Amino acid sequence: MTDKDDKIESINYRINNTSKQITDLEQTKINLMMLKREIQYQETKEVLETAFEKTLNQLTPEEQQKFYKKFEDFS
């Protein structure tokens, strides 16, 4: 091999290595975004459950049954 071929091979190696690093970083980014979404979902779920329970506790048993019916119809 000539010096020129060695340089081209070295550059190709570096390009491939950089591409692999980019791919790994993109996968890490996706994983972190999914984790963030899951954490936000859990927090939202907890807030909604707390609000739902507070609302139910303020209702009479008859109103609670109507509320449950509306909730079931909605979901």
C-alpha positions as CSV (number, residue, x, y, z in Angstrom):
1,M,0.0,0.0,0.0
2,T,1.0,3.5,-0.6
3,D,1.0,6.3,1.8
4,K,-2.0,7.7,0.1
5,D,-3.9,4.4,0.5
6,D,-3.0,4.3,4.2
7,K,-4.4,7.8,4.7
8,I,-7.6,7.0,2.9
9,E,-8.0,3.8,5.0
10,S,-7.4,5.8,8.2
11,I,-10.0,8.4,7.2
12,N,-12.5,5.7,6.3
13,Y,-11.9,4.1,9.7
14,R,-12.5,7.4,11.5
15,I,-15.6,8.1,9.4
16,N,-17.0,4.7,10.3
17,N,-16.1,5.1,14.0
18,T,-17.7,8.6,14.1
19,S,-20.9,7.2,12.5
20,K,-21.1,4.5,15.1
21,Q,-20.7,7.0,17.9
22,I,-23.5,9.2,16.4
23,T,-25.7,6.1,16.2
24,D,-25.0,5.3,19.8
25,L,-25.7,8.8,20.9
26,E,-29.0,8.9,18.9
27,Q,-30.1,5.7,20.6
28,T,-29.2,7.1,24.0
29,K,-31.2,10.3,23.2
30,I,-34.2,8.2,22.3
31,N,-34.0,6.1,25.5
32,L,-33.7,9.3,27.6
33,M,-36.7,10.9,25.8
34,M,-38.8,7.7,26.5
35,L,-37.8,7.7,30.1
36,K,-38.7,11.4,30.4
37,R,-42.1,10.7,28.8
38,E,-42.7,7.8,31.2
39,I,-41.9,10.0,34.3
40,Q,-44.2,12.8,33.1
41,Y,-47.0,10.2,32.4
42,Q,-46.7,8.8,35.9
43,E,-46.8,12.3,37.4
44,T,-49.8,13.3,35.4
45,K,-51.5,10.0,36.3
46,E,-50.9,10.6,40.0
47,V,-52.3,14.2,39.8
48,L,-55.4,13.0,38.0
49,E,-56.0,10.2,40.5
50,T,-55.7,12.5,43.4
51,A,-58.1,15.0,41.9
52,F,-60.5,12.2,41.1
53,E,-60.4,10.9,44.7
54,K,-60.9,14.4,46.1
55,T,-63.9,14.9,43.9
56,L,-65.4,11.6,44.9
57,N,-64.9,12.2,48.6
58,Q,-67.0,15.4,48.2
59,L,-70.0,13.7,46.7
60,T,-72.8,11.8,48.3
61,P,-73.1,8.1,47.6
62,E,-75.8,8.7,45.0
63,E,-73.7,11.3,43.2
64,Q,-70.7,9.0,43.3
65,Q,-72.7,6.4,41.4
66,K,-73.7,8.9,38.8
67,F,-70.1,10.1,38.6
68,Y,-68.9,6.5,38.1
69,K,-71.5,5.9,35.4
70,K,-70.4,9.1,33.6
71,F,-66.8,8.0,33.9
72,E,-67.5,4.5,32.5
73,D,-69.5,6.0,29.6
74,F,-66.6,8.3,28.8
75,S,-63.9,5.7,28.9
